[in-house]
């Protein structure tokens, strides 16, 4: 019955909002394997040391399109219920370059024999650089704006993450502070809006060697409609992952994953744009490499969330 409660909550969120058009925070197609980037409570939840690197090139062929690189690591600290994580994100969009440096800490409370509830806190900051001589603008006067050099902006976020061996649900706000941000729609510096992230996923054991995981990511920006990502992934023999994803009113995606070794996983995603931008770009590419230091006692479905 618990999965139905999750679906009901998702439906409430969905029918009270619609799709968002402008992009502020970086977006990822492999969000289901990159949870720390959106929820600090995920830190240490895998029960072992985990490190990930991701590179995303969005809307290939469009000058000034988003180009993102991220690196993160996290691990539990002993048996105290505390998890620590650190992440770096470099995000280029038009004339702007933003670099995020965030530390994440979580505290996990065991709610049952298998259930765990984690509370997370994010502290950090980012630097904002704007060079108005780069890119093309709908408003030609944008090129006369003043450049911004290494402007530091603090980050304060929080999240909650509950998981069982075969399903999870989470809610987070990566940054509560209303600092400035480059807005690609307005082509100017504007006040950053609060982002709320809701995530959920369930792992079904179809057969002994086949697992199926549907997942959802809902991003709500204060004062704007909703962005909704839905994905479905199949894991074969704990070695090979094949999936599809749909970003509401934006793109459809193919997702591939390979277990290169016991500790190393390679993931790739290709997005085909379905919005009006599809006439001007050749899609988006995303590559992700994950390294896990596994212990003797493994978690159930450790590679699926």
PAZAPA-4460 file (N, C-alpha, C; in steps of 0.05 Angstrom, whole numbers, plus 32768, in hexadecimal, padded with zeros to 4 digits):
% residues 305
    n_x    n_y    n_z   ca_x   ca_y   ca_z    c_x    c_y    c_z   seq   type   mol
   8010   7FE8   8000   8000   8000   8000   8011   8019   8000     1      X     A
   802A   8017   8009   803B   802F   800C   8041   803B   7FF1     2      X     A
   8045   802B   7FDC   804B   8036   7FC2   8033   8045   7FB7     3      X     A
   801A   803D   7FBE   8003   804C   7FB5   8001   8067   7FC2     4      X     A
   800A   8069   7FDB   800B   8083   7FE9   801E   8096   7FDA     5      X     A
   8035   808B   7FD2   8048   809B   7FC3   803C   80A5   7FA9     6      X     A
   802E   8093   7F9A   8022   809A   7F81   800C   80AF   7F84     7      X     A
   7FFD   80AD   7F9A   7FE8   80C1   7FA0   7FF4   80DC   7FA4     8      X     A
   800A   80DD   7FB4   8018   80F7   7FB9   8023   8103   7F9F     9      X     A
   802E   80F2   7F8E   8038   80FB   7F74   8022   8107   7F63    10      X     A
   800B   80FA   7F64   7FF4   8103   7F54   7FEA   811E   7F5E    11      X     A
   7FEA   8122   7F79   7FE2   813C   7F84   7FF5   8152   7F7A    12      X     A
   800F   814D   7F7B   8023   8160   7F72   801F   8166   7F55    13      X     A
   801A   8151   7F45   8019   8154   7F28   8001   8165   7F20    14      X     A
   7FE9   815F   7F2B   7FD1   816D   7F22   7FCE   8189   7F2E    15      X     A
   7FE0   8191   7F3F   7FDF   81AD   7F49   7FF3   81BE   7F3B    16      X     A
   8003   81B3   7F28   8017   81C2   7F1A   8018   81BA   7EFD    17      X     A
   8028   81C8   7EED   802E   81C0   7ED2   804B   81C6   7ECC    18      X     A
   8053   81C3   7EB2   8070   81C3   7EAD   807D   81DE   7EAE    19      X     A
   8097   81DE   7EB6   80A6   81F7   7EB8   80B7   81FB   7E9F    20      X     A
   80BC   8213   7E97   80CA   8219   7E7E   80E7   8221   7E82    21      X     A
   80EC   8232   7E96   8107   823C   7E99   8117   822A   7EAB    22      X     A
   8132   8229   7EA6   8143   8218   7EB6   8154   8228   7EC8    23      X     A
   8155   8221   7EE2   8166   822E   7EF5   817B   821B   7EFF    24      X     A
   8173   8207   7F10   8186   81F3   7F19   818C   81DF   7F03    25      X     A
   81A4   81D3   7F04   81AB   81BE   7EF0   8197   81A7   7EF1    26      X     A
   8192   819B   7EDA   8180   8184   7EDA   818F   816B   7ED0    27      X     A
   8187   8154   7ED8   8194   813B   7ED2   8180   8126   7EC9    28      X     A
   8187   8117   7EB4   8175   8101   7EAC   8179   80E9   7EBE    29      X     A
   8192   80E4   7EC7   8197   80CE   7ED9   8194   80D6   7EF6    30      X     A
   817F   80E5   7EFC   817A   80EF   7F17   8177   80D8   7F2B    31      X     A
   816C   80C2   7F21   8167   80AB   7F33   8180   809E   7F3E    32      X     A
   8197   80A4   7F31   81B1   809A   7F3A   81C3   80B1   7F44    33      X     A
   81B8   80C9   7F46   81C7   80E1   7F4D   81B9   80F1   7F63    34      X     A
   81AE   80E2   7F76   819C   80EE   7F8A   81A8   8103   7F9C    35      X     A
   81C2   8100   7FA2   81CE   8113   7FB5   81CD   8130   7FA9    36      X     A
   81CD   8133   7F8F   81CD   814D   7F83   81B4   815D   7F89    37      X     A
   819E   814F   7F90   8185   815D   7F96   817B   8159   7FB2    38      X     A
   8186   8146   7FC1   817C   8141   7FDC   8193   813B   7FEF    39      X     A
   819A   814C   8002   81B0   8148   8014   81AC   8130   8027    40      X     A
   8192   8129   802C   818C   8112   803E   8195   80F8   8032    41      X     A
   819C   80F7   8019   81A5   80DE   800C   81C1   80D7   8014    42      X     A
   81D0   80E9   801F   81EC   80E4   8027   81EF   80CC   803A    43      X     A
   81FF   80B9   8031   8204   80A1   8041   81EE   808C   8040    44      X     A
   81D9   8090   8031   81C2   807E   8032   81C8   8063   8024    45      X     A
   81DD   8062   8013   81E3   8049   8006   81F3   8035   8018    46      X     A
   81FB   803F   802F   8208   802E   8042   8226   8029   803D    47      X     A
   8231   8037   8029   824D   8034   8022   8257   804E   8014    48      X     A
   8271   8050   8011   827C   8067   8003   8274   8066   7FE5    49      X     A
   826B   807C   7FDB   8262   807E   7FBF   826C   8099   7FB3    50      X     A
   8276   8097   7F9B   8281   80AF   7F8D   8277   80AF   7F70    51      X     A
   826E   80C6   7F67   8262   80C9   7F4C   826D   80E1   7F3E    52      X     A
   8270   80DE   7F23   8277   80F5   7F12   8264   80F4   7EFA    53      X     A
   825A   810C   7EF3   8246   810E   7EDE   824D   8125   7ECB    54      X     A
   8249   8121   7EB1   824C   8137   7E9E   8233   8137   7E8C    55      X     A
   8227   814F   7E89   820F   8151   7E79   8212   8168   7E65    56      X     A
   820D   8162   7E4C   820C   8177   7E37   81F0   8178   7E2C    57      X     A
   81E3   818E   7E30   81C6   8191   7E29   81C2   81A0   7E10    58      X     A
   81AF   8198   7E00   81A7   81A5   7DE7   81BF   81AA   7DD5    59      X     A
   81CB   8194   7DCD   81E3   8196   7DBB   81DB   81A5   7DA2    60      X     A
   81EC   81B9   7D9B   81E8   81C9   7D83   81DE   81E5   7D89    61      X     A
   81D5   81EA   7DA1   81CC   8205   7DA9   81E2   8213   7DB9    62      X     A
   81EA   8229   7DAF   81FF   8239   7DBD   81F6   8242   7DD8    63      X     A
   8206   823E   7DED   81FF   8247   7E07   81EC   8234   7E16    64      X     A
   81E7   821C   7E0B   81D5   8209   7E19   81E2   81FF   7E32    65      X     A
   81D2   81F4   7E45   81DD   81EB   7E5F   81F3   81D5   7E5B    66      X     A
   8208   81D8   7E6A   821E   81C5   7E6A   8227   81C1   7E87    67      X     A
   8223   81A8   7E91   8226   81A4   7EAE   8239   818D   7EB4    68      X     A
   824A   8191   7EC8   825B   817B   7ED3   8258   817B   7EF1    69      X     A
   8256   8163   7EFC   8253   8160   7F19   8264   814A   7F24    70      X     A
   826C   814D   7F3D   827B   8138   7F4C   8271   8137   7F68    71      X     A
   826B   811F   7F72   8261   811D   7F8E   826C   8103   7F9B    72      X     A
   826D   8104   7FB5   8274   80EC   7FC4   8265   80ED   7FDF    73      X     A
   825F   80D6   7FE9   8251   80D5   8003   8255   80B9   8010    74      X     A
   8252   80B8   802A   8256   809F   8039   8249   80A1   8055    75      X     A
   8242   808B   8061   8239   808B   807D   8251   808D   808F    76      X     A
   824D   8098   80A7   8263   809B   80BA   825F   8086   80D0    77      X     A
   826C   8070   80CF   826A   805C   80E4   824D   8052   80E7    78      X     A
   8245   804D   8100   822A   8044   8105   8219   8059   8113    79      X     A
   8221   8072   8110   8214   8088   811E   81FA   8091   8111    80      X     A
   81F5   8088   80F8   81DE   8092   80EA   81E3   80AC   80DB    81      X     A
   81FC   80B6   80DC   8204   80CE   80CE   8210   80C8   80B3    82      X     A
   8208   80D7   809F   8214   80D4   8085   821F   80EF   807C    83      X     A
   8236   80EF   806E   8242   8107   8064   8246   8106   8046    84      X     A
   8243   811D   8039   8247   811E   801C   8251   8138   8013    85      X     A
   825D   8139   7FFB   8268   8151   7FF0   8263   8151   7FD2    86      X     A
   825C   8168   7FC7   8257   8169   7FAA   8261   8183   7F9E    87      X     A
   826A   8181   7F85   8273   8198   7F75   8263   8197   7F5B    88      X     A
   8258   81AD   7F53   8249   81AF   7F39   8253   81C7   7F2A    89      X     A
   825A   81C4   7F11   8261   81DA   7EFF   824C   81DB   7EE9    90      X     A
   823E   81F1   7EE8   8227   81F4   7ED6   822A   820D   7EC4    91      X     A
   822B   8208   7EAA   822D   821E   7E97   8213   8221   7E89    92      X     A
   820A   823A   7E86   81F1   8240   7E78   81F2   825C   7E6C    93      X     A
   81F3   825D   7E52   81F6   8277   7E44   820F   8285   7E4D    94      X     A
   820C   829E   7E57   8224   82AD   7E60   822D   82A7   7E7C    95      X     A
   821F   8294   7E8A   8224   8290   7EA6   8233   8276   7EAB    96      X     A
   8243   8276   7EC0   8251   825E   7ECB   824C   825E   7EE9    97      X     A
   823F   824A   7EF3   823B   8247   7F10   8249   822E   7F1A    98      X     A
   8257   8231   7F30   8265   821B   7F3C   825B   8217   7F59    99      X     A
   8250   8200   7F5F   8244   81FA   7F79   8257   81E9   7F89   100      X     A
   825A   81F0   7FA2   826A   81E0   7FB6   8258   81DB   7FCE   101      X     A
   8250   81C2   7FD2   823D   81BC   7FE7   8246   81A5   7FF8   102      X     A
   8243   81A8   8013   8247   8192   8025   822B   8189   802F   103      X     A
   8228   816F   8032   820E   8164   803A   8212   8152   8052   104      X     A
   81FF   8154   8065   8200   8142   807D   81E4   8138   8081   105      X     A
   81E2   811E   8089   81C8   8112   808E   81C8   8103   80A8   106      X     A
   81B1   8100   80B3   81AE   80EF   80CB   8196   80DC   80C7   107      X     A
   819B   80C2   80C9   8187   80AE   80C3   817C   80A2   80DC   108      X     A
   8161   80A0   80DC   8152   8094   80F2   8145   807A   80E8   109      X     A
   814A   8064   80F5   813E   804B   80ED   8122   804A   80F8   110      X     A
   810E   8049   80E5   80F2   8049   80ED   80E6   802E   80F0   111      X     A
   80F3   801A   80E5   80EA   7FFE   80E7   8102   7FEC   80E1   112      X     A
   80FD   7FD3   80DF   8113   7FC0   80DA   8121   7FC7   80C0   113      X     A
   8112   7FD0   80AC   811E   7FD6   8092   811B   7FF3   808A   114      X     A
   8109   8002   8096   8104   801E   808E   8118   8031   809B   115      X     A
   8121   8045   808B   8134   8059   8095   812B   8075   808C   116      X     A
   812B   8088   809F   8123   80A3   8099   813C   80B5   809D   117      X     A
   8144   80C3   8088   815C   80D4   808A   8154   80F2   8087   118      X     A
   8160   8102   8098   815D   811F   8097   8178   812B   808F   119      X     A
   8177   813D   807B   8190   8147   8070   8192   8165   8070   120      X     A
   81AB   816F   8072   81B0   818C   8071   81C7   8191   805D   121      X     A
   81C4   81A6   804D   81D9   81AE   803A   81E3   81CA   8041   122      X     A
   81FD   81CD   8042   820B   81E7   8046   8220   81EA   8031   123      X     A
   8221   8201   8025   8236   8205   8011   8232   8220   8003   124      X     A
   8239   8222   7FEA   8238   823A   7FDC   823E   8236   7FBE   125      X     A
   823C   824B   7FAF   8242   824A   7F93   824D   8264   7F89   126      X     A
   825D   8263   7F74   8267   827B   7F68   8258   8280   7F4E   127      X     A
   8252   8299   7F48   8244   82A0   7F30   8256   82B2   7F1F   128      X     A
   825A   82AB   7F06   8269   82BB   7EF3   8257   82C0   7EDA   129      X     A
   8256   82D9   7ED1   8247   82E0   7EBA   8258   82F1   7EA7   130      X     A
   825A   82E7   7E8E   8269   82F5   7E79   8255   82FA   7E62   131      X     A
   824A   8313   7E61   8235   8318   7E4D   823F   8319   7E30   132      X     A
   8259   8317   7E2C   8263   8316   7E10   825F   82FA   7E04   133      X     A
   8258   82E6   7E15   8254   82CB   7E0B   8237   82C5   7E05   134      X     A
   8231   82B7   7DF0   8216   82AF   7DE9   8207   82C3   7DD8   135      X     A
   81F0   82BA   7DD0   81DE   82CB   7DC0   81C5   82D0   7DD1   136      X     A
   81B9   82E8   7DCE   81A3   82EF   7DDF   818B   82F9   7DCE   137      X     A
   8173   82F3   7DD7   815B   82FE   7DCA   815A   831C   7DCE   138      X     A
   8163   8325   7DE6   8164   8341   7DEB   8181   834B   7DE6   139      X     A
   8186   8359   7DD1   81A2   8361   7DCA   81AE   8373   7DDF   140      X     A
   819E   8380   7DF0   81A9   8392   7E05   81B6   8382   7E1C   141      X     A
   81B2   8367   7E1D   81BE   8357   7E32   81DC   8358   7E32   142      X     A
   81E8   835C   7E1B   8205   835C   7E18   8211   8374   7E27   143      X     A
   8201   8388   7E2D   820B   83A0   7E3B   8208   839E   7E59   144      X     A
   81FE   8387   7E63   81FD   8384   7E80   8219   8381   7E8C   145      X     A
   821B   8387   7EA6   8234   8386   7EB3   823C   8368   7EB9   146      X     A
   8255   8362   7EB4   825E   8347   7EBA   825F   8341   7ED8   147      X     A
   825D   8328   7EE0   825F   8320   7EFC   8277   830D   7EFE   148      X     A
   8289   8312   7F11   82A1   8302   7F14   82A2   82F5   7F30   149      X     A
   82A0   82DB   7F31   82A4   82CB   7F4A   8293   82D5   7F61   150      X     A
   827A   82DB   7F5C   8268   82E3   7F71   8261   82CB   7F82   151      X     A
   8265   82CC   7F9C   8260   82B6   7FAE   8244   82B8   7FB9   152      X     A
   8235   82A1   7FB8   821A   82A0   7FC2   8217   8287   7FD4   153      X     A
   820E   828A   7FED   820D   8274   7FFF   81F5   8261   7FF8   154      X     A
   81F8   8248   8002   81E3   8234   7FFD   81DB   8227   8018   155      X     A
   81C1   8225   801C   81B7   8218   8034   819E   8208   802B   156      X     A
   81A0   81ED   802E   818A   81DC   8025   8184   81C6   8039   157      X     A
   816E   81B7   8034   8167   81A2   8046   8156   818D   8037   158      X     A
   8155   8175   8042   8145   8160   8035   813D   814B   8048   159      X     A
   812A   813A   8040   8121   8123   804F   811F   810C   803B   160      X     A
   8128   80F5   8044   812A   80DD   8032   8123   80C4   8042   161      X     A
   810E   80B6   8039   8106   809D   8046   8109   8086   8033   162      X     A
   8115   8071   803C   8118   805A   8029   8116   803F   8038   163      X     A
   810B   802D   8029   8109   8011   8030   811B   8001   801C   164      X     A
   811E   7FE7   8020   8130   7FD8   800D   8127   7FDA   7FF0   165      X     A
   810D   7FDE   7FEA   8104   7FDE   7FCF   80F5   7FF8   7FC6   166      X     A
   80F4   800D   7FD6   80E8   8026   7FCD   80F2   803D   7FDE   167      X     A
   80EF   8055   7FD4   80F8   806D   7FE1   80E6   8085   7FDA   168      X     A
   80E7   8099   7FEA   80D9   80B2   7FE5   80E9   80C9   7FF2   169      X     A
   80EA   80E0   7FE6   80F9   80F6   7FF2   80EE   8111   7FEA   170      X     A
   80F4   8125   7FFA   80EC   8141   7FF5   8103   8153   7FFE   171      X     A
   810A   8167   7FEE   8120   8178   7FF4   811D   8194   7FE9   172      X     A
   812C   81A6   7FF5   8130   81C1   7FEB   814E   81C6   7FEB   173      X     A
   815B   81C4   7FD4   8179   81C7   7FD3   8183   81E1   7FDD   174      X     A
   8173   81F7   7FDB   817D   8211   7FE4   8166   8223   7FEC   175      X     A
   8165   822A   8006   8150   823C   8010   8156   8259   800B   176      X     A
   816F   8260   8006   8177   827C   8005   8170   8289   7FEA   177      X     A
   8164   82A0   7FEB   815B   82AF   7FD3   8172   82C0   7FC8   178      X     A
   8186   82B3   7FBC   819C   82C2   7FB0   8197   82C7   7F93   179      X     A
   81AB   82D2   7F84   81A7   82D9   7F68   81AF   82C1   7F57   180      X     A
   81A5   82C1   7F3E   81A9   82AA   7F2C   81A6   82B5   7F10   181      X     A
   81B5   82A9   7EFD   81B0   82B0   7EE1   8197   82A3   7ED7   182      X     A
   8185   82B2   7ECC   816C   82A8   7EC1   816D   82A8   7EA3   183      X     A
   816D   8290   7E96   8170   828E   7E7A   8158   8297   7E6B   184      X     A
   8140   8297   7E78   8128   82A1   7E6A   8127   82BF   7E69   185      X     A
   812F   82CC   7E80   812F   82E9   7E81   8148   82F5   7E76   186      X     A
   815D   82E4   7E73   8177   82ED   7E69   8182   8303   7E7B   187      X     A
   8181   82FF   7E95   818A   8312   7EA9   818E   8304   7EC3   188      X     A
   819A   8313   7ED6   819D   8308   7EF1   8184   830E   7F01   189      X     A
   8179   82F8   7F0D   8160   82FB   7F1C   8162   82EC   7F36   190      X     A
   814E   82F1   7F48   814E   82E4   7F62   8148   82C6   7F5E   191      X     A
   8158   82B5   7F6B   8155   8298   7F69   813C   8290   7F78   192      X     A
   812C   827E   7F6C   8114   8275   7F79   8119   825A   7F87   193      X     A
   8109   8254   7F9B   810B   823B   7FA9   8104   8224   7F97   194      X     A
   8113   820E   7F99   810E   81F6   7F8A   8107   81E0   7F9E   195      X     A
   80F1   81D3   7F99   80E8   81BC   7FA9   80EA   81A3   7F98   196      X     A
   80F8   818E   7FA3   80FB   8175   7F94   80ED   815E   7FA2   197      X     A
   80DC   8150   7F94   80CF   8138   7F9F   80D8   8121   7F8E   198      X     A
   80E2   810B   7F9B   80EB   80F4   7F8D   80DE   80DB   7F99   199      X     A
   80DA   80C7   7F88   80CF   80AD   7F91   80D7   8098   7F7D   200      X     A
   80DA   807F   7F87   80E1   8069   7F76   80DA   804F   7F83   201      X     A
   80D6   803A   7F73   80D0   801F   7F7D   80DE   800A   7F6D   202      X     A
   80EA   7FF6   7F79   80F8   7FE1   7F6B   80E8   7FC7   7F6D   203      X     A
   80E0   7FBD   7F56   80D1   7FA5   7F54   80E3   7F8E   7F4B   204      X     A
   80E2   7F77   7F59   80F1   7F5F   7F51   80DF   7F50   7F3D   205      X     A
   80E3   7F55   7F23   80D3   7F48   7F0F   80DA   7F2A   7F0E   206      X     A
   80F4   7F24   7F0C   80FE   7F09   7F0E   8117   7F09   7F1F   207      X     A
   8124   7EF2   7F23   813C   7EF1   7F33   8152   7F03   7F27   208      X     A
   8153   7F06   7F0D   8168   7F15   7EFF   815F   7F2F   7EF2   209      X     A
   8146   7F37   7EF8   813C   7F4F   7EEB   812D   7F60   7F00   210      X     A
   8135   7F79   7F02   8128   7F8C   7F14   811D   7FA3   7F03   211      X     A
   8106   7FAE   7F0C   80FA   7FC4   7EFE   80F5   7FDB   7F12   212      X     A
   80FF   7FF3   7F0A   80FD   800A   7F1C   80F0   8022   7F0E   213      X     A
   80D7   8028   7F14   80CB   8042   7F0C   80D3   8057   7F20   214      X     A
   80D8   806F   7F17   80E0   8085   7F29   80D4   809F   7F1F   215      X     A
   80D3   80B3   7F31   80C8   80CD   7F2A   80D7   80E3   7F38   216      X     A
   80DB   80F9   7F2A   80E6   8111   7F35   80D4   8128   7F2E   217      X     A
   80CB   8136   7F42   80BA   814E   7F3E   80C8   8166   7F49   218      X     A
   80CD   817A   7F38   80DA   8192   7F41   80C7   81AA   7F40   219      X     A
   80C3   81B6   7F57   80B0   81CC   7F59   80C0   81E5   7F60   220      X     A
   80BD   81FA   7F4F   80CA   8213   7F53   80B6   8227   7F5D   221      X     A
   80BB   8235   7F73   80A8   8248   7F7E   80A0   825C   7F69   222      X     A
   8086   8260   7F66   807C   8273   7F53   807B   826A   7F37   223      X     A
   8081   8250   7F32   8082   8246   7F16   8075   822A   7F16   224      X     A
   806D   8220   7EFF   8061   8206   7EFE   8076   81EF   7F03   225      X     A
   806D   81D7   7F00   807C   81BF   7F08   808C   81B3   7EF1   226      X     A
   80A2   81A6   7EF8   80B2   8196   7EE5   80B0   8179   7EEE   227      X     A
   80AA   8167   7EDD   80A5   814B   7EE4   80B6   8139   7ED3   228      X     A
   80C6   8128   7EE0   80D6   8113   7ED3   80CC   80F7   7EDC   229      X     A
   80C6   80E6   7EC8   80BE   80CB   7ECE   80D1   80B8   7EC0   230      X     A
   80DA   80A3   7ECE   80ED   8090   7EC2   80E5   8073   7EC8   231      X     A
   80EF   8061   7EB7   80EA   8044   7EBC   8104   8036   7EB4   232      X     A
   8111   8029   7EC7   812A   801B   7EC2   8128   7FFE   7EC8   233      X     A
   8136   7FEE   7EB8   8138   7FD1   7EBC   8155   7FCA   7EC2   234      X     A
   815A   7FBA   7ED6   8175   7FB1   7EDD   8177   7F93   7ED8   235      X     A
   8189   7F8B   7EC6   818C   7F6F   7EBF   81A5   7F63   7ECC   236      X     A
   81A1   7F4D   7EDC   81B7   7F3F   7EE9   81C9   7F51   7EFA   237      X     A
   81BE   7F67   7F04   81CE   7F7A   7F14   81E6   7F84   7F05   238      X     A
   81E4   7F84   7EEA   81FB   7F8C   7ED9   81F4   7FA1   7EC5   239      X     A
   81DD   7F9F   7EB9   81D6   7FB0   7EA2   81BB   7FBE   7EA8   240      X     A
   81BB   7FD9   7EA5   81A3   7FE9   7EA9   819A   7FF5   7E8F   241      X     A
   8180   7FF3   7E89   8173   7FFE   7E71   815A   800C   7E79   242      X     A
   8156   8025   7E71   813E   8033   7E79   8137   8049   7E66   243      X     A
   811F   8055   7E6B   8115   806C   7E5D   810B   8080   7E71   244      X     A
   810B   8099   7E69   8101   80AF   7E7A   80F2   80C3   7E6A   245      X     A
   80E1   80D1   7E77   80D1   80E7   7E6A   80D0   80FF   7E7C   246      X     A
   80D9   8115   7E71   80D7   812F   7E7F   80C0   813E   7E73   247      X     A
   80AD   8145   7E84   8093   8150   7E7B   8097   8168   7E69   248      X     A
   808C   8167   7E51   808C   817D   7E3E   80A9   8186   7E37   249      X     A
   80BC   8173   7E38   80D8   817B   7E33   80E7   8166   7E22   250      X     A
   80E8   814C   7E2B   80F9   8139   7E1E   80F1   811C   7E25   251      X     A
   80FA   8109   7E15   80FA   80ED   7E1B   8117   80E4   7E1A   252      X     A
   811D   80CF   7E2B   8139   80C8   7E2E   813D   80A9   7E2E   253      X     A
   8154   80A1   7E25   815D   8086   7E27   8174   8085   7E3B   254      X     A
   8173   8070   7E4D   8187   806E   7E62   8194   8053   7E61   255      X     A
   81AF   8053   7E62   81BE   803A   7E62   81D2   803A   7E7A   256      X     A
   81D6   8022   7E86   81E8   8020   7E9C   81F7   8006   7E9B   257      X     A
   8211   8006   7EA1   8221   7FEE   7EA1   8231   7FEB   7EBB   258      X     A
   8230   7FD3   7EC7   8240   7FCD   7EDE   825B   7FC4   7ED4   259      X     A
   826E   7FD6   7ED2   8288   7FD0   7EC7   8297   7FBC   7ED9   260      X     A
   8296   7FC1   7EF3   82A3   7FAF   7F06   8291   7FAF   7F1F   261      X     A
   829A   7FA2   7F34   828B   7FA0   7F4D   8287   7FBC   7F59   262      X     A
   8299   7FCE   7F54   8298   7FE9   7F60   8292   8000   7F4D   263      X     A
   8293   7FFB   7F33   8292   8011   7F1F   827A   800D   7F0C   264      X     A
   826A   8023   7F09   8253   8023   7EF8   8254   803A   7EE5   265      X     A
   824E   8035   7ECC   824D   804A   7EB7   8230   804D   7EAD   266      X     A
   8227   8066   7EAC   820C   806C   7EA3   820C   8081   7E8D   267      X     A
   81F9   807E   7E7A   81F7   8091   7E64   81D9   8096   7E5F   268      X     A
   81D2   80AF   7E59   81B7   80B7   7E52   81B7   80C9   7E3A   269      X     A
   81A4   80C5   7E28   81A0   80D7   7E11   8184   80E2   7E12   270      X     A
   8181   80FC   7E10   8167   810A   7E11   8160   8113   7DF4   271      X     A
   8148   810D   7DEC   813E   8117   7DD3   8129   812C   7DD9   272      X     A
   812E   8144   7DD1   811C   815B   7DD8   8101   8158   7DCA   273      X     A
   80EB   815C   7DDA   80D0   815B   7DCE   80C3   8176   7DCE   274      X     A
   80CF   818A   7DDA   80C4   81A5   7DDA   80CB   81B3   7DC0   275      X     A
   80C5   81CD   7DBE   80CB   81DD   7DA6   80E9   81DF   7DA0   276      X     A
   80FA   81D9   7DB4   8117   81DA   7DB0   8121   81C3   7D9E   277      X     A
   8110   81AF   7D98   811A   8197   7D8A   8123   819E   7D6D   278      X     A
   811A   81B4   7D63   8122   81BC   7D48   813E   81C9   7D47   279      X     A
   8149   81CE   7D5F   8162   81DE   7D60   8179   81CF   7D6E   280      X     A
   8174   81B6   7D77   818A   81A8   7D85   818A   818B   7D7E   281      X     A
   81A0   817E   7D84   81A3   8161   7D7E   81A1   8150   7D98   282      X     A
   8192   815A   7DAB   818E   814B   7DC4   81A2   8151   7DD9   283      X     A
   81A1   8142   7DEF   81B3   8146   7E06   81C1   812C   7E0D   284      X     A
   81DA   812D   7E16   81E9   8116   7E1E   81F2   8118   7E3B   285      X     A
   81F1   8102   7E49   81F8   8102   7E65   8207   80E8   7E6C   286      X     A
   821F   80EA   7E77   8230   80D3   7E7F   8235   80D4   7E9D   287      X     A
   8232   80BD   7EAA   8236   80BC   7EC7   8247   80A4   7ECE   288      X     A
   825A   80A8   7EE0   826C   8093   7EE9   826A   8092   7F08   289      X     A
   8264   807A   7F13   8260   8077   7F30   8273   8062   7F3A   290      X     A
   827F   8069   7F51   8292   8056   7F5E   8288   8051   7F7A   291      X     A
   8284   8037   7F81   827A   8030   7F9B   828E   801D   7FA9   292      X     A
   8293   8022   7FC2   82A3   8010   7FD2   8290   7FFF   7FE3   293      X     A
   828A   7FE7   7FD9   8276   7FD6   7FE6   8282   7FC6   7FFD   294      X     A
   8271   7FC2   8011   8279   7FB1   8028   8270   7F95   8024   295      X     A
   8277   7F83   8036   8270   7F67   8033   8251   7F63   8034   296      X     A
   8245   7F72   8046   8228   7F71   8048   821C   7F86   8036   297      X     A
   820F   7F7D   8020   8205   7F90   800C   81E8   7F97   8011   298      X     A
   81E0   7FAE   8008   81C4   7FB6   8009   81B5   7FA8   7FF3   299      X     A
   819B   7FA5   7FF7   818A   7F9A   7FE2   8187   7FB0   7FCC   300      X     A
   818A   7FA8   7FB4   8188   7FBB   7F9D   819B   7FD2   7FA0   301      X     A
   81B5   7FCF   7FA6   81C7   7FE5   7FAC   81CC   7FF7   7F94   302      X     A
   81C9   7FED   7F7C   81D0   7FFD   7F64   81B7   800C   7F59   303      X     A
   81A0   8007   7F65   8187   8013   7F59   817E   802B   7F69   304      X     A
   8188   8030   7F81   8184   8049   7F8F   8195   8049   7FA8   305      X     A
***
